[in-house]
Amino acid sequence: MAAEWDFEGDGTFPVKAALPRRAGATVTVRASHSFTRPGTYFPALRVVSQRQGDAITPFARIQNLGRVRVVVE
């Protein structure tokens, strides 16, 4: 399992969370970020898991992407 944040919306996902590597685990992830300039941002959280719980294999990986609109004035 992996969780990665892209706060600036540029597709790089530089902030990563350390998650447990056991099948069936329930996790809560948190992060904070401050925007330095006014504007509209679309930060994203990408979560990836592997169907059989094998974190090393690239096969049967499932990705979920969540986005939110943030307006900084």
mmCIF file of the N, C-alpha and C atoms, coordinates in Angstrom:
data_MODEL
# 
_entry.id   MODEL 
# 
loop_
_atom_site.group_PDB 
_atom_site.id 
_atom_site.type_symbol 
_atom_site.label_atom_id 
_atom_site.label_alt_id 
_atom_site.label_comp_id 
_atom_site.label_asym_id 
_atom_site.label_entity_id 
_atom_site.label_seq_id 
_atom_site.pdbx_PDB_ins_code 
_atom_site.Cartn_x 
_atom_site.Cartn_y 
_atom_site.Cartn_z 
_atom_site.occupancy 
_atom_site.B_iso_or_equiv 
_atom_site.pdbx_formal_charge 
_atom_site.auth_seq_id 
_atom_site.auth_comp_id 
_atom_site.auth_asym_id 
_atom_site.auth_atom_id 
_atom_site.pdbx_PDB_model_num 
ATOM 1   N N  . MET A 1 1  ? 0.844   -1.180 0.000   1.00 0.00 ? 1  MET A N  1 
ATOM 2   C CA . MET A 1 1  ? 0.000   0.000  0.000   1.00 0.00 ? 1  MET A CA 1 
ATOM 3   C C  . MET A 1 1  ? 0.883   1.234  0.000   1.00 0.00 ? 1  MET A C  1 
ATOM 4   N N  . ALA A 1 2  ? 0.398   2.266  -0.637  1.00 0.00 ? 2  ALA A N  1 
ATOM 5   C CA . ALA A 1 2  ? 1.124   3.529  -0.667  1.00 0.00 ? 2  ALA A CA 1 
ATOM 6   C C  . ALA A 1 2  ? 0.123   4.671  -0.753  1.00 0.00 ? 2  ALA A C  1 
ATOM 7   N N  . ALA A 1 3  ? 0.459   5.787  -0.129  1.00 0.00 ? 3  ALA A N  1 
ATOM 8   C CA . ALA A 1 3  ? -0.345  7.006  -0.226  1.00 0.00 ? 3  ALA A CA 1 
ATOM 9   C C  . ALA A 1 3  ? 0.614   8.143  -0.556  1.00 0.00 ? 3  ALA A C  1 
ATOM 10  N N  . GLU A 1 4  ? 0.245   8.943  -1.565  1.00 0.00 ? 4  GLU A N  1 
ATOM 11  C CA . GLU A 1 4  ? 1.105   10.030 -2.022  1.00 0.00 ? 4  GLU A CA 1 
ATOM 12  C C  . GLU A 1 4  ? 0.263   11.275 -2.270  1.00 0.00 ? 4  GLU A C  1 
ATOM 13  N N  . TRP A 1 5  ? 0.800   12.440 -1.889  1.00 0.00 ? 5  TRP A N  1 
ATOM 14  C CA . TRP A 1 5  ? 0.096   13.706 -2.092  1.00 0.00 ? 5  TRP A CA 1 
ATOM 15  C C  . TRP A 1 5  ? 0.783   14.530 -3.163  1.00 0.00 ? 5  TRP A C  1 
ATOM 16  N N  . ASP A 1 6  ? -0.038  15.207 -3.950  1.00 0.00 ? 6  ASP A N  1 
ATOM 17  C CA . ASP A 1 6  ? 0.419   16.192 -4.934  1.00 0.00 ? 6  ASP A CA 1 
ATOM 18  C C  . ASP A 1 6  ? -0.308  17.491 -4.594  1.00 0.00 ? 6  ASP A C  1 
ATOM 19  N N  . PHE A 1 7  ? 0.255   18.282 -3.703  1.00 0.00 ? 7  PHE A N  1 
ATOM 20  C CA . PHE A 1 7  ? -0.420  19.491 -3.234  1.00 0.00 ? 7  PHE A CA 1 
ATOM 21  C C  . PHE A 1 7  ? -0.496  20.581 -4.296  1.00 0.00 ? 7  PHE A C  1 
ATOM 22  N N  . GLU A 1 8  ? 0.500   20.666 -5.164  1.00 0.00 ? 8  GLU A N  1 
ATOM 23  C CA . GLU A 1 8  ? 0.541   21.732 -6.163  1.00 0.00 ? 8  GLU A CA 1 
ATOM 24  C C  . GLU A 1 8  ? -0.214  21.383 -7.438  1.00 0.00 ? 8  GLU A C  1 
ATOM 25  N N  . GLY A 1 9  ? -0.638  20.140 -7.595  1.00 0.00 ? 9  GLY A N  1 
ATOM 26  C CA . GLY A 1 9  ? -1.398  19.741 -8.772  1.00 0.00 ? 9  GLY A CA 1 
ATOM 27  C C  . GLY A 1 9  ? -0.566  19.596 -10.031 1.00 0.00 ? 9  GLY A C  1 
ATOM 28  N N  . ASP A 1 10 ? 0.739   19.350 -9.884  1.00 0.00 ? 10 ASP A N  1 
ATOM 29  C CA . ASP A 1 10 ? 1.602   19.236 -11.064 1.00 0.00 ? 10 ASP A CA 1 
ATOM 30  C C  . ASP A 1 10 ? 1.905   17.793 -11.469 1.00 0.00 ? 10 ASP A C  1 
ATOM 31  N N  . GLY A 1 11 ? 1.301   16.827 -10.788 1.00 0.00 ? 11 GLY A N  1 
ATOM 32  C CA . GLY A 1 11 ? 1.456   15.426 -11.160 1.00 0.00 ? 11 GLY A CA 1 
ATOM 33  C C  . GLY A 1 11 ? 2.692   14.730 -10.635 1.00 0.00 ? 11 GLY A C  1 
ATOM 34  N N  . THR A 1 12 ? 3.412   15.352 -9.688  1.00 0.00 ? 12 THR A N  1 
ATOM 35  C CA . THR A 1 12 ? 4.659   14.754 -9.220  1.00 0.00 ? 12 THR A CA 1 
ATOM 36  C C  . THR A 1 12 ? 4.510   13.879 -7.978  1.00 0.00 ? 12 THR A C  1 
ATOM 37  N N  . PHE A 1 13 ? 3.531   14.103 -7.137  1.00 0.00 ? 13 PHE A N  1 
ATOM 38  C CA . PHE A 1 13 ? 3.278   13.336 -5.912  1.00 0.00 ? 13 PHE A CA 1 
ATOM 39  C C  . PHE A 1 13 ? 4.545   13.180 -5.059  1.00 0.00 ? 13 PHE A C  1 
ATOM 40  N N  . PRO A 1 14 ? 5.163   14.283 -4.628  1.00 0.00 ? 14 PRO A N  1 
ATOM 41  C CA . PRO A 1 14 ? 6.421   14.202 -3.887  1.00 0.00 ? 14 PRO A CA 1 
ATOM 42  C C  . PRO A 1 14 ? 6.283   13.805 -2.415  1.00 0.00 ? 14 PRO A C  1 
ATOM 43  N N  . VAL A 1 15 ? 5.103   13.961 -1.819  1.00 0.00 ? 15 VAL A N  1 
ATOM 44  C CA . VAL A 1 15 ? 4.923   13.660 -0.395  1.00 0.00 ? 15 VAL A CA 1 
ATOM 45  C C  . VAL A 1 15 ? 4.332   12.266 -0.267  1.00 0.00 ? 15 VAL A C  1 
ATOM 46  N N  . LYS A 1 16 ? 5.051   11.385 0.448   1.00 0.00 ? 16 LYS A N  1 
ATOM 47  C CA . LYS A 1 16 ? 4.625   10.002 0.574   1.00 0.00 ? 16 LYS A CA 1 
ATOM 48  C C  . LYS A 1 16 ? 4.399   9.639  2.038   1.00 0.00 ? 16 LYS A C  1 
ATOM 49  N N  . ALA A 1 17 ? 3.450   8.740  2.280   1.00 0.00 ? 17 ALA A N  1 
ATOM 50  C CA . ALA A 1 17 ? 3.152   8.287  3.638   1.00 0.00 ? 17 ALA A CA 1 
ATOM 51  C C  . ALA A 1 17 ? 3.658   6.865  3.823   1.00 0.00 ? 17 ALA A C  1 
ATOM 52  N N  . ALA A 1 18 ? 4.199   6.590  5.002   1.00 0.00 ? 18 ALA A N  1 
ATOM 53  C CA . ALA A 1 18 ? 4.616   5.229  5.341   1.00 0.00 ? 18 ALA A CA 1 
ATOM 54  C C  . ALA A 1 18 ? 3.386   4.468  5.828   1.00 0.00 ? 18 ALA A C  1 
ATOM 55  N N  . LEU A 1 19 ? 3.054   3.389  5.142   1.00 0.00 ? 19 LEU A N  1 
ATOM 56  C CA . LEU A 1 19 ? 1.865   2.611  5.474   1.00 0.00 ? 19 LEU A CA 1 
ATOM 57  C C  . LEU A 1 19 ? 2.255   1.190  5.840   1.00 0.00 ? 19 LEU A C  1 
ATOM 58  N N  . PRO A 1 20 ? 1.447   0.531  6.669   1.00 0.00 ? 20 PRO A N  1 
ATOM 59  C CA . PRO A 1 20 ? 1.752   -0.863 7.024   1.00 0.00 ? 20 PRO A CA 1 
ATOM 60  C C  . PRO A 1 20 ? 1.654   -1.767 5.799   1.00 0.00 ? 20 PRO A C  1 
ATOM 61  N N  . ARG A 1 21 ? 2.465   -2.786 5.764   1.00 0.00 ? 21 ARG A N  1 
ATOM 62  C CA . ARG A 1 21 ? 2.491   -3.704 4.620   1.00 0.00 ? 21 ARG A CA 1 
ATOM 63  C C  . ARG A 1 21 ? 1.857   -5.041 4.980   1.00 0.00 ? 21 ARG A C  1 
ATOM 64  N N  . ARG A 1 22 ? 0.670   -4.991 5.534   1.00 0.00 ? 22 ARG A N  1 
ATOM 65  C CA . ARG A 1 22 ? -0.022  -6.243 5.838   1.00 0.00 ? 22 ARG A CA 1 
ATOM 66  C C  . ARG A 1 22 ? -1.404  -6.209 5.198   1.00 0.00 ? 22 ARG A C  1 
ATOM 67  N N  . ALA A 1 23 ? -1.819  -7.334 4.694   1.00 0.00 ? 23 ALA A N  1 
ATOM 68  C CA . ALA A 1 23 ? -3.103  -7.441 4.009   1.00 0.00 ? 23 ALA A CA 1 
ATOM 69  C C  . ALA A 1 23 ? -4.247  -7.150 4.971   1.00 0.00 ? 23 ALA A C  1 
ATOM 70  N N  . GLY A 1 24 ? -5.253  -6.446 4.487   1.00 0.00 ? 24 GLY A N  1 
ATOM 71  C CA . GLY A 1 24 ? -6.442  -6.158 5.282   1.00 0.00 ? 24 GLY A CA 1 
ATOM 72  C C  . GLY A 1 24 ? -6.273  -5.050 6.299   1.00 0.00 ? 24 GLY A C  1 
ATOM 73  N N  . ALA A 1 25 ? -5.154  -4.330 6.276   1.00 0.00 ? 25 ALA A N  1 
ATOM 74  C CA . ALA A 1 25 ? -4.909  -3.268 7.248   1.00 0.00 ? 25 ALA A CA 1 
ATOM 75  C C  . ALA A 1 25 ? -5.812  -2.071 6.974   1.00 0.00 ? 25 ALA A C  1 
ATOM 76  N N  . THR A 1 26 ? -6.264  -1.435 8.028   1.00 0.00 ? 26 THR A N  1 
ATOM 77  C CA . THR A 1 26 ? -7.002  -0.184 7.939   1.00 0.00 ? 26 THR A CA 1 
ATOM 78  C C  . THR A 1 26 ? -6.057  0.929  8.377   1.00 0.00 ? 26 THR A C  1 
ATOM 79  N N  . VAL A 1 27 ? -5.970  1.986  7.585   1.00 0.00 ? 27 VAL A N  1 
ATOM 80  C CA . VAL A 1 27 ? -5.038  3.065  7.893   1.00 0.00 ? 27 VAL A CA 1 
ATOM 81  C C  . VAL A 1 27 ? -5.728  4.421  7.808   1.00 0.00 ? 27 VAL A C  1 
ATOM 82  N N  . THR A 1 28 ? -5.178  5.378  8.526   1.00 0.00 ? 28 THR A N  1 
ATOM 83  C CA . THR A 1 28 ? -5.581  6.775  8.433   1.00 0.00 ? 28 THR A CA 1 
ATOM 84  C C  . THR A 1 28 ? -4.328  7.565  8.080   1.00 0.00 ? 28 THR A C  1 
ATOM 85  N N  . VAL A 1 29 ? -4.411  8.381  7.038   1.00 0.00 ? 29 VAL A N  1 
ATOM 86  C CA . VAL A 1 29 ? -3.259  9.186  6.632   1.00 0.00 ? 29 VAL A CA 1 
ATOM 87  C C  . VAL A 1 29 ? -3.606  10.665 6.779   1.00 0.00 ? 29 VAL A C  1 
ATOM 88  N N  . ARG A 1 30 ? -2.617  11.445 7.189   1.00 0.00 ? 30 ARG A N  1 
ATOM 89  C CA . ARG A 1 30 ? -2.809  12.884 7.357   1.00 0.00 ? 30 ARG A CA 1 
ATOM 90  C C  . ARG A 1 30 ? -1.574  13.607 6.832   1.00 0.00 ? 30 ARG A C  1 
ATOM 91  N N  . ALA A 1 31 ? -1.800  14.802 6.326   1.00 0.00 ? 31 ALA A N  1 
ATOM 92  C CA . ALA A 1 31 ? -0.704  15.664 5.883   1.00 0.00 ? 31 ALA A CA 1 
ATOM 93  C C  . ALA A 1 31 ? -1.189  17.104 5.940   1.00 0.00 ? 31 ALA A C  1 
ATOM 94  N N  . SER A 1 32 ? -0.259  18.026 6.055   1.00 0.00 ? 32 SER A N  1 
ATOM 95  C CA . SER A 1 32 ? -0.629  19.444 6.014   1.00 0.00 ? 32 SER A CA 1 
ATOM 96  C C  . SER A 1 32 ? 0.271   20.144 4.995   1.00 0.00 ? 32 SER A C  1 
ATOM 97  N N  . HIS A 1 33 ? -0.258  21.231 4.451   1.00 0.00 ? 33 HIS A N  1 
ATOM 98  C CA . HIS A 1 33 ? 0.470   21.984 3.429   1.00 0.00 ? 33 HIS A CA 1 
ATOM 99  C C  . HIS A 1 33 ? -0.002  23.429 3.477   1.00 0.00 ? 33 HIS A C  1 
ATOM 100 N N  . SER A 1 34 ? 0.901   24.361 3.260   1.00 0.00 ? 34 SER A N  1 
ATOM 101 C CA . SER A 1 34 ? 0.560   25.782 3.182   1.00 0.00 ? 34 SER A CA 1 
ATOM 102 C C  . SER A 1 34 ? 0.876   26.286 1.779   1.00 0.00 ? 34 SER A C  1 
ATOM 103 N N  . PHE A 1 35 ? -0.092  26.924 1.159   1.00 0.00 ? 35 PHE A N  1 
ATOM 104 C CA . PHE A 1 35 ? 0.114   27.515 -0.156  1.00 0.00 ? 35 PHE A CA 1 
ATOM 105 C C  . PHE A 1 35 ? 0.707   28.904 0.034   1.00 0.00 ? 35 PHE A C  1 
ATOM 106 N N  . THR A 1 36 ? 1.721   29.243 -0.749  1.00 0.00 ? 36 THR A N  1 
ATOM 107 C CA . THR A 1 36 ? 2.441   30.502 -0.562  1.00 0.00 ? 36 THR A CA 1 
ATOM 108 C C  . THR A 1 36 ? 1.856   31.665 -1.343  1.00 0.00 ? 36 THR A C  1 
ATOM 109 N N  . ARG A 1 37 ? 1.008   31.367 -2.339  1.00 0.00 ? 37 ARG A N  1 
ATOM 110 C CA . ARG A 1 37 ? 0.429   32.439 -3.151  1.00 0.00 ? 37 ARG A CA 1 
ATOM 111 C C  . ARG A 1 37 ? -1.066  32.233 -3.305  1.00 0.00 ? 37 ARG A C  1 
ATOM 112 N N  . PRO A 1 38 ? -1.812  33.332 -3.493  1.00 0.00 ? 38 PRO A N  1 
ATOM 113 C CA . PRO A 1 38 ? -3.243  33.196 -3.775  1.00 0.00 ? 38 PRO A CA 1 
ATOM 114 C C  . PRO A 1 38 ? -3.457  32.475 -5.102  1.00 0.00 ? 38 PRO A C  1 
ATOM 115 N N  . GLY A 1 39 ? -4.582  31.804 -5.206  1.00 0.00 ? 39 GLY A N  1 
ATOM 116 C CA . GLY A 1 39 ? -4.913  31.115 -6.449  1.00 0.00 ? 39 GLY A CA 1 
ATOM 117 C C  . GLY A 1 39 ? -5.846  29.950 -6.196  1.00 0.00 ? 39 GLY A C  1 
ATOM 118 N N  . THR A 1 40 ? -6.170  29.243 -7.247  1.00 0.00 ? 40 THR A N  1 
ATOM 119 C CA . THR A 1 40 ? -6.996  28.045 -7.161  1.00 0.00 ? 40 THR A CA 1 
ATOM 120 C C  . THR A 1 40 ? -6.101  26.840 -7.408  1.00 0.00 ? 40 THR A C  1 
ATOM 121 N N  . TYR A 1 41 ? -6.141  25.896 -6.494  1.00 0.00 ? 41 TYR A N  1 
ATOM 122 C CA . TYR A 1 41 ? -5.297  24.713 -6.561  1.00 0.00 ? 41 TYR A CA 1 
ATOM 123 C C  . TYR A 1 41 ? -6.173  23.465 -6.560  1.00 0.00 ? 41 TYR A C  1 
ATOM 124 N N  . PHE A 1 42 ? -5.642  22.394 -7.116  1.00 0.00 ? 42 PHE A N  1 
ATOM 125 C CA . PHE A 1 42 ? -6.339  21.111 -7.146  1.00 0.00 ? 42 PHE A CA 1 
ATOM 126 C C  . PHE A 1 42 ? -5.413  20.022 -6.603  1.00 0.00 ? 42 PHE A C  1 
ATOM 127 N N  . PRO A 1 43 ? -5.172  20.014 -5.287  1.00 0.00 ? 43 PRO A N  1 
ATOM 128 C CA . PRO A 1 43 ? -4.318  18.974 -4.715  1.00 0.00 ? 43 PRO A CA 1 
ATOM 129 C C  . PRO A 1 43 ? -4.980  17.603 -4.846  1.00 0.00 ? 43 PRO A C  1 
ATOM 130 N N  . ALA A 1 44 ? -4.135  16.580 -4.884  1.00 0.00 ? 44 ALA A N  1 
ATOM 131 C CA . ALA A 1 44 ? -4.635  15.218 -5.070  1.00 0.00 ? 44 ALA A CA 1 
ATOM 132 C C  . ALA A 1 44 ? -3.962  14.266 -4.089  1.00 0.00 ? 44 ALA A C  1 
ATOM 133 N N  . LEU A 1 45 ? -4.682  13.228 -3.733  1.00 0.00 ? 45 LEU A N  1 
ATOM 134 C CA . LEU A 1 45 ? -4.158  12.117 -2.938  1.00 0.00 ? 45 LEU A CA 1 
ATOM 135 C C  . LEU A 1 45 ? -4.302  10.862 -3.785  1.00 0.00 ? 45 LEU A C  1 
ATOM 136 N N  . ARG A 1 46 ? -3.192  10.164 -3.983  1.00 0.00 ? 46 ARG A N  1 
ATOM 137 C CA . ARG A 1 46 ? -3.215  8.906  -4.740  1.00 0.00 ? 46 ARG A CA 1 
ATOM 138 C C  . ARG A 1 46 ? -2.892  7.765  -3.777  1.00 0.00 ? 46 ARG A C  1 
ATOM 139 N N  . VAL A 1 47 ? -3.769  6.770  -3.748  1.00 0.00 ? 47 VAL A N  1 
ATOM 140 C CA . VAL A 1 47 ? -3.573  5.593  -2.901  1.00 0.00 ? 47 VAL A CA 1 
ATOM 141 C C  . VAL A 1 47 ? -3.466  4.381  -3.817  1.00 0.00 ? 47 VAL A C  1 
ATOM 142 N N  . VAL A 1 48 ? -2.469  3.557  -3.552  1.00 0.00 ? 48 VAL A N  1 
ATOM 143 C CA . VAL A 1 48 ? -2.226  2.367  -4.363  1.00 0.00 ? 48 VAL A CA 1 
ATOM 144 C C  . VAL A 1 48 ? -2.169  1.155  -3.448  1.00 0.00 ? 48 VAL A C  1 
ATOM 145 N N  . SER A 1 49 ? -2.832  0.088  -3.854  1.00 0.00 ? 49 SER A N  1 
ATOM 146 C CA . SER A 1 49 ? -2.720  -1.181 -3.132  1.00 0.00 ? 49 SER A CA 1 
ATOM 147 C C  . SER A 1 49 ? -2.536  -2.296 -4.151  1.00 0.00 ? 49 SER A C  1 
ATOM 148 N N  . GLN A 1 50 ? -2.131  -3.443 -3.670  1.00 0.00 ? 50 GLN A N  1 
ATOM 149 C CA . GLN A 1 50 ? -1.931  -4.601 -4.532  1.00 0.00 ? 50 GLN A CA 1 
ATOM 150 C C  . GLN A 1 50 ? -2.907  -5.675 -4.094  1.00 0.00 ? 50 GLN A C  1 
ATOM 151 N N  . ARG A 1 51 ? -3.545  -6.286 -5.037  1.00 0.00 ? 51 ARG A N  1 
ATOM 152 C CA . ARG A 1 51 ? -4.658  -7.194 -4.764  1.00 0.00 ? 51 ARG A CA 1 
ATOM 153 C C  . ARG A 1 51 ? -4.313  -8.317 -3.783  1.00 0.00 ? 51 ARG A C  1 
ATOM 154 N N  . GLN A 1 52 ? -3.133  -8.909 -3.894  1.00 0.00 ? 52 GLN A N  1 
ATOM 155 C CA . GLN A 1 52 ? -2.746  -9.987 -2.987  1.00 0.00 ? 52 GLN A CA 1 
ATOM 156 C C  . GLN A 1 52 ? -1.888  -9.504 -1.820  1.00 0.00 ? 52 GLN A C  1 
ATOM 157 N N  . GLY A 1 53 ? -1.699  -8.206 -1.686  1.00 0.00 ? 53 GLY A N  1 
ATOM 158 C CA . GLY A 1 53 ? -0.898  -7.664 -0.591  1.00 0.00 ? 53 GLY A CA 1 
ATOM 159 C C  . GLY A 1 53 ? 0.597   -7.683 -0.842  1.00 0.00 ? 53 GLY A C  1 
ATOM 160 N N  . ASP A 1 54 ? 1.027   -7.967 -2.071  1.00 0.00 ? 54 ASP A N  1 
ATOM 161 C CA . ASP A 1 54 ? 2.444   -8.005 -2.423  1.00 0.00 ? 54 ASP A CA 1 
ATOM 162 C C  . ASP A 1 54 ? 2.871   -6.610 -2.879  1.00 0.00 ? 54 ASP A C  1 
ATOM 163 N N  . ALA A 1 55 ? 3.582   -5.893 -2.025  1.00 0.00 ? 55 ALA A N  1 
ATOM 164 C CA . ALA A 1 55 ? 3.944   -4.502 -2.315  1.00 0.00 ? 55 ALA A CA 1 
ATOM 165 C C  . ALA A 1 55 ? 5.010   -4.371 -3.394  1.00 0.00 ? 55 ALA A C  1 
ATOM 166 N N  . ILE A 1 56 ? 5.742   -5.427 -3.692  1.00 0.00 ? 56 ILE A N  1 
ATOM 167 C CA . ILE A 1 56 ? 6.847   -5.344 -4.637  1.00 0.00 ? 56 ILE A CA 1 
ATOM 168 C C  . ILE A 1 56 ? 6.399   -5.542 -6.085  1.00 0.00 ? 56 ILE A C  1 
ATOM 169 N N  . THR A 1 57 ? 5.435   -6.405 -6.323  1.00 0.00 ? 57 THR A N  1 
ATOM 170 C CA . THR A 1 57 ? 5.032   -6.709 -7.695  1.00 0.00 ? 57 THR A CA 1 
ATOM 171 C C  . THR A 1 57 ? 4.270   -5.550 -8.344  1.00 0.00 ? 57 THR A C  1 
ATOM 172 N N  . PRO A 1 58 ? 4.514   -5.295 -9.633  1.00 0.00 ? 58 PRO A N  1 
ATOM 173 C CA . PRO A 1 58 ? 3.767   -4.245 -10.333 1.00 0.00 ? 58 PRO A CA 1 
ATOM 174 C C  . PRO A 1 58 ? 2.422   -4.738 -10.873 1.00 0.00 ? 58 PRO A C  1 
ATOM 175 N N  . PHE A 1 59 ? 2.127   -6.020 -10.708 1.00 0.00 ? 59 PHE A N  1 
ATOM 176 C CA . PHE A 1 59 ? 0.908   -6.602 -11.265 1.00 0.00 ? 59 PHE A CA 1 
ATOM 177 C C  . PHE A 1 59 ? -0.251  -6.514 -10.277 1.00 0.00 ? 59 PHE A C  1 
ATOM 178 N N  . ALA A 1 60 ? -1.450  -6.379 -10.802 1.00 0.00 ? 60 ALA A N  1 
ATOM 179 C CA . ALA A 1 60 ? -2.692  -6.315 -10.014 1.00 0.00 ? 60 ALA A CA 1 
ATOM 180 C C  . ALA A 1 60 ? -2.676  -5.169 -9.008  1.00 0.00 ? 60 ALA A C  1 
ATOM 181 N N  . ARG A 1 61 ? -2.052  -4.056 -9.386  1.00 0.00 ? 61 ARG A N  1 
ATOM 182 C CA . ARG A 1 61 ? -2.049  -2.864 -8.527  1.00 0.00 ? 61 ARG A CA 1 
ATOM 183 C C  . ARG A 1 61 ? -3.319  -2.063 -8.789  1.00 0.00 ? 61 ARG A C  1 
ATOM 184 N N  . ILE A 1 62 ? -3.924  -1.593 -7.731  1.00 0.00 ? 62 ILE A N  1 
ATOM 185 C CA . ILE A 1 62 ? -5.165  -0.830 -7.821  1.00 0.00 ? 62 ILE A CA 1 
ATOM 186 C C  . ILE A 1 62 ? -4.878  0.583  -7.331  1.00 0.00 ? 62 ILE A C  1 
ATOM 187 N N  . GLN A 1 63 ? -5.187  1.585  -8.161  1.00 0.00 ? 63 GLN A N  1 
ATOM 188 C CA . GLN A 1 63 ? -4.953  2.982  -7.791  1.00 0.00 ? 63 GLN A CA 1 
ATOM 189 C C  . GLN A 1 63 ? -6.274  3.718  -7.643  1.00 0.00 ? 63 GLN A C  1 
ATOM 190 N N  . ASN A 1 64 ? -6.309  4.613  -6.682  1.00 0.00 ? 64 ASN A N  1 
ATOM 191 C CA . ASN A 1 64 ? -7.467  5.475  -6.488  1.00 0.00 ? 64 ASN A CA 1 
ATOM 192 C C  . ASN A 1 64 ? -6.945  6.896  -6.324  1.00 0.00 ? 64 ASN A C  1 
ATOM 193 N N  . LEU A 1 65 ? -7.571  7.834  -7.008  1.00 0.00 ? 65 LEU A N  1 
ATOM 194 C CA . LEU A 1 65 ? -7.128  9.222  -6.995  1.00 0.00 ? 65 LEU A CA 1 
ATOM 195 C C  . LEU A 1 65 ? -8.262  10.107 -6.508  1.00 0.00 ? 65 LEU A C  1 
ATOM 196 N N  . GLY A 1 66 ? -7.989  10.909 -5.477  1.00 0.00 ? 66 GLY A N  1 
ATOM 197 C CA . GLY A 1 66 ? -8.974  11.859 -4.966  1.00 0.00 ? 66 GLY A CA 1 
ATOM 198 C C  . GLY A 1 66 ? -8.445  13.274 -5.120  1.00 0.00 ? 66 GLY A C  1 
ATOM 199 N N  . ARG A 1 67 ? -9.296  14.184 -5.574  1.00 0.00 ? 67 ARG A N  1 
ATOM 200 C CA . ARG A 1 67 ? -8.903  15.590 -5.750  1.00 0.00 ? 67 ARG A CA 1 
ATOM 201 C C  . ARG A 1 67 ? -9.895  16.490 -5.031  1.00 0.00 ? 67 ARG A C  1 
ATOM 202 N N  . VAL A 1 68 ? -9.413  17.682 -4.715  1.00 0.00 ? 68 VAL A N  1 
ATOM 203 C CA . VAL A 1 68 ? -10.270 18.683 -4.093  1.00 0.00 ? 68 VAL A CA 1 
ATOM 204 C C  . VAL A 1 68 ? -9.862  20.052 -4.635  1.00 0.00 ? 68 VAL A C  1 
ATOM 205 N N  . ARG A 1 69 ? -10.819 20.947 -4.750  1.00 0.00 ? 69 ARG A N  1 
ATOM 206 C CA . ARG A 1 69 ? -10.539 22.316 -5.211  1.00 0.00 ? 69 ARG A CA 1 
ATOM 207 C C  . ARG A 1 69 ? -10.293 23.184 -3.987  1.00 0.00 ? 69 ARG A C  1 
ATOM 208 N N  . VAL A 1 70 ? -9.162  23.899 -3.984  1.00 0.00 ? 70 VAL A N  1 
ATOM 209 C CA . VAL A 1 70 ? -8.799  24.790 -2.883  1.00 0.00 ? 70 VAL A CA 1 
ATOM 210 C C  . VAL A 1 70 ? -8.605  26.187 -3.455  1.00 0.00 ? 70 VAL A C  1 
ATOM 211 N N  . VAL A 1 71 ? -9.309  27.172 -2.893  1.00 0.00 ? 71 VAL A N  1 
ATOM 212 C CA . VAL A 1 71 ? -9.163  28.563 -3.320  1.00 0.00 ? 71 VAL A CA 1 
ATOM 213 C C  . VAL A 1 71 ? -8.461  29.323 -2.198  1.00 0.00 ? 71 VAL A C  1 
ATOM 214 N N  . VAL A 1 72 ? -7.310  29.907 -2.519  1.00 0.00 ? 72 VAL A N  1 
ATOM 215 C CA . VAL A 1 72 ? -6.528  30.684 -1.559  1.00 0.00 ? 72 VAL A CA 1 
ATOM 216 C C  . VAL A 1 72 ? -6.636  32.145 -1.957  1.00 0.00 ? 72 VAL A C  1 
ATOM 217 N N  . GLU A 1 73 ? -7.098  32.976 -1.032  1.00 0.00 ? 73 GLU A N  1 
ATOM 218 C CA . GLU A 1 73 ? -7.252  34.406 -1.323  1.00 0.00 ? 73 GLU A CA 1 
ATOM 219 C C  . GLU A 1 73 ? -6.195  35.229 -0.639  1.00 0.00 ? 73 GLU A C  1 
# 
